[in-house]
Amino acid sequence: MTRATLRDVLRPAVKGGYAVPGLVCLGWEDMRAYVAAAEAERAPVILQAGPGCRAHTPLPVLAAMLGHLADHASVPVVIHLDHGTSLEECRAALELGFTSVMFDGSALPLAENIDKTAAVATLAHAAGASCEGEIGLVGYVGGAGSAGTDPEEAARFAYETGVDAMAVSVGNLHLQQGAGQGLDLERLRAIETATHVPLVIHGGSGVPAEQRRMLAAQSRIAKFNIGTELRMAFGAALRQAVARDPERFDRTQLLQETEAPLCDAARAIFAGLGASGRA
């Protein structure tokens, strides 16, 4: 199937009462597992190359790997640059075939965030791709704190940038290893009232599964970014593979044994967000 954009997969999600997972990729094995899971569930998928992934593997290599998987998949696959830091980085991704870019200006003053995000959105749209922006700062466990999204600022941001999806800060955190206290529903509903763009939750691993399921069906959140819980599943599978035979040293054998457990974990995420059977 042809490569998809956020517009292609998120607009139907909002209308259909489900959400599409943005799965954080770090290497070939998890990329393959996530596409296999999407095909098994007949679901669209967003494969995300974040800063950690890009620090480990050059962007042109990632573009080729992700593009190969997308071009041979039987379901819609969005190739997404996550947390882009500059217009130049987003431009490079688009030129390499990424179908979606996220510019993260959430730590910038509002006017500067709007201006820079709007420039990236214009660039993406000219390339036939999509753009995600972020308003309100989503913090990190053990790191930078969050700054909740102001609904009035969100309305201005969505209107002036023209983004296809808007990441918001409503109690979510990056790198959370277990279910947290849940999202701030009052703030979320106020943002929904003030805006019309599909919403994105970064740090989706920390949102309790039941709340994820409810919000996928009953809110304008159309994309949950999921990374930490799948990295934990990968780590557990790799440790088991090594322990099964401590004498083994062939990395391809060890890493291949992570794919089936990762696929199973990802399938549960698709099902939990109501995305199964939507492709």
C-alpha positions in Angstrom: 0.0 0.0 0.0 1.2 3.5 -0.6 2.7 5.5 2.2 0.1 7.5 4.2 0.1 10.8 6.0 -1.4 11.8 9.4 -4.3 13.4 7.5 -5.0 10.0 5.9 -5.2 8.1 9.1 -6.3 10.6 11.8 -9.3 12.1 10.2 -11.0 8.7 9.8 -10.0 7.9 13.4 -11.7 11.0 14.8 -14.9 10.2 12.8 -14.8 6.5 13.6 -14.1 6.8 17.4 -10.7 5.2 17.6 -7.0 6.2 17.8 -3.9 5.2 15.8 -0.8 4.4 17.7 2.4 6.3 17.0 5.0 3.6 17.7 8.5 4.7 18.6 11.0 2.8 16.5 14.7 2.2 17.5 15.8 -0.5 15.1 14.9 -3.0 12.3 13.4 -5.6 14.6 10.9 -3.3 16.2 10.0 -1.7 12.9 9.3 -5.1 11.4 7.3 -6.2 14.4 5.1 -3.1 14.4 4.2 -3.5 10.7 3.5 -7.2 11.3 1.2 -6.3 14.2 -0.6 -3.7 12.1 -1.1 -6.2 9.3 -2.3 -8.9 11.7 -4.8 -6.4 13.2 -5.7 -4.8 9.8 -4.9 -1.4 11.3 -3.1 1.7 10.2 0.2 2.4 11.9 2.4 5.4 12.5 6.1 4.5 12.6 8.1 7.2 14.5 11.8 8.0 14.3 12.5 10.1 17.4 15.7 11.9 18.5 17.1 8.8 20.2 16.6 6.7 17.0 18.2 9.4 14.9 21.2 9.7 17.2 21.8 6.0 16.7 21.1 5.6 13.0 21.5 8.3 10.3 18.3 9.8 8.9 18.8 8.5 5.3 19.2 5.0 6.6 16.0 5.3 8.6 14.2 6.7 5.7 15.2 3.7 3.5 14.3 1.1 6.2 10.9 2.7 7.0 10.2 3.4 3.4 10.8 -0.3 2.4 8.5 -1.5 5.1 5.8 1.0 4.2 6.0 0.3 0.5 5.6 -3.5 1.0 2.9 -3.3 3.7 -0.7 -4.2 3.1 -2.0 -1.5 5.5 -1.5 2.3 5.6 1.9 3.2 7.1 2.8 6.8 8.1 6.6 7.4 8.2 6.9 10.1 10.9 9.7 12.3 12.1 9.1 12.8 15.8 10.3 15.8 17.8 12.0 17.5 14.9 14.1 20.4 16.2 14.5 22.7 13.1 13.1 23.5 9.7 16.2 22.1 8.2 15.8 18.7 9.9 12.2 18.5 8.9 13.1 19.5 5.3 15.7 16.8 5.1 13.2 14.2 6.3 10.6 15.2 3.7 13.2 15.1 1.0 14.1 11.6 2.0 10.5 10.4 1.8 9.0 10.8 5.3 5.3 11.4 5.0 4.9 13.3 8.2 7.0 15.5 10.4 6.5 16.8 13.9 8.2 20.1 14.8 8.6 20.5 18.6 8.6 24.1 19.6 6.8 23.5 22.9 9.6 25.0 24.9 9.6 28.2 22.9 7.5 31.4 23.5 4.1 31.0 22.0 4.6 33.4 19.1 7.9 31.8 18.1 6.4 28.3 18.4 3.6 29.4 16.1 5.9 31.0 13.5 8.3 28.1 13.3 5.6 25.4 13.4 3.7 27.2 10.6 6.8 27.3 8.5 7.3 23.5 8.9 3.6 22.9 8.2 3.8 25.0 4.9 6.9 23.0 3.9 5.2 19.7 4.7 2.0 20.5 2.9 4.0 21.6 -0.2 5.6 18.1 -0.2 2.2 16.4 0.1 3.1 15.4 3.7 1.6 16.2 7.1 2.7 18.2 10.1 2.2 17.7 13.9 2.9 20.5 16.3 3.0 20.8 20.1 1.5 23.4 22.4 2.1 23.1 26.1 5.2 21.3 27.3 5.1 17.5 27.9 7.8 16.8 30.5 9.9 13.7 31.2 10.0 11.4 34.1 13.1 12.4 36.1 13.7 15.4 33.8 12.0 18.6 32.6 8.6 19.3 34.1 5.4 19.8 32.2 3.5 23.0 31.4 -0.1 22.2 30.8 -1.7 23.4 27.5 -3.8 26.5 27.7 -7.0 26.0 25.7 -7.0 29.6 24.4 -3.4 29.3 23.3 -4.2 25.9 21.7 -7.0 27.5 19.7 -4.6 30.2 18.4 -1.9 27.7 17.7 -4.1 25.4 15.7 -5.6 28.2 13.6 -2.3 30.0 12.9 -0.1 27.1 12.2 -2.4 24.9 10.1 -1.1 21.7 11.6 -2.7 18.4 10.8 -2.4 17.2 14.4 -1.7 18.9 17.7 0.1 17.4 20.7 -1.1 18.7 24.0 0.0 18.5 27.7 -2.8 17.3 29.9 -1.0 15.4 32.6 1.0 13.1 30.3 4.7 12.4 30.7 7.4 10.9 28.5 9.3 7.8 29.6 6.7 6.7 32.2 7.2 3.0 32.9 3.8 2.3 34.5 0.3 3.6 34.4 0.1 7.1 36.0 -2.8 8.9 37.6 -4.5 9.5 34.2 -5.0 12.6 32.1 -6.6 15.9 33.2 -10.0 15.4 31.5 -11.2 18.9 32.4 -8.3 20.5 30.6 -8.7 18.1 27.7 -12.4 18.9 27.2 -11.7 22.6 27.3 -9.1 22.1 24.6 -11.6 20.1 22.5 -14.2 22.8 22.9 -11.7 25.5 21.7 -10.2 23.6 18.7 -11.1 21.2 15.9 -7.8 19.6 15.0 -7.0 15.9 15.9 -5.2 15.7 19.2 -2.1 13.8 20.1 -0.9 12.4 23.4 2.9 12.0 23.9 3.9 9.7 26.6 1.0 7.4 26.0 2.6 4.5 27.9 1.9 6.3 31.1 -1.9 6.6 30.4 -3.9 3.8 32.1 -5.1 1.3 29.5 -8.8 1.8 30.4 -8.5 5.6 30.0 -6.7 5.2 26.7 -9.5 3.0 25.5 -12.2 5.4 26.6 -10.5 8.5 25.2 -9.8 6.8 21.8 -13.5 6.2 21.5 -14.9 9.4 23.2 -12.5 12.2 22.5 -10.7 13.9 19.6 -7.4 12.2 20.7 -6.6 10.4 17.5 -3.0 9.5 18.1 -1.3 8.0 21.2 2.5 7.9 21.1 3.7 4.6 22.6 7.4 3.9 23.3 8.4 3.0 26.8 6.1 0.0 27.3 7.2 -1.5 24.0 10.9 -0.9 24.8 10.3 -2.7 28.0 8.7 -5.6 26.1 11.8 -5.7 23.8 14.2 -5.7 26.8 12.3 -8.5 28.5 12.3 -10.6 25.2 16.0 -10.0 24.6 16.9 -11.0 28.1 14.9 -14.2 27.7 16.6 -14.9 24.4 20.0 -14.6 25.9 19.1 -16.7 29.0 17.8 -19.5 26.9 21.3 -20.2 25.7 24.1 -18.1 27.3 26.6 -19.6 24.8 24.8 -18.0 21.8 26.5 -14.9 20.4 24.9 -14.4 17.0 23.1 -11.1 17.3 20.7 -11.8 14.4 19.4 -14.9 16.2 19.0 -13.1 19.5 17.3 -10.0 18.0 15.0 -12.0 15.8 13.6 -13.7 18.9 12.3 -10.3 20.1 10.0 -9.8 17.1 7.2 -12.1 18.0 6.8 -10.8 21.6 7.0 -7.2 20.3 4.4 -8.0 17.7 2.0 -9.4 20.4 2.5 -6.4 22.6 1.8 -4.0 19.7 -1.3 -6.0 18.6 -2.7 -5.4 22.1 -2.1 -1.7 21.7 -4.0 -1.6 18.4 -6.9 -3.5 19.8 -7.0 -1.3 22.9 -7.2 1.9 20.9 -10.0 0.5 18.7 -7.8 0.6 15.6 -8.1 -3.1 14.7 -10.0 -3.8 11.5 -9.8 -0.1 10.4 -7.4 -0.6 7.4 
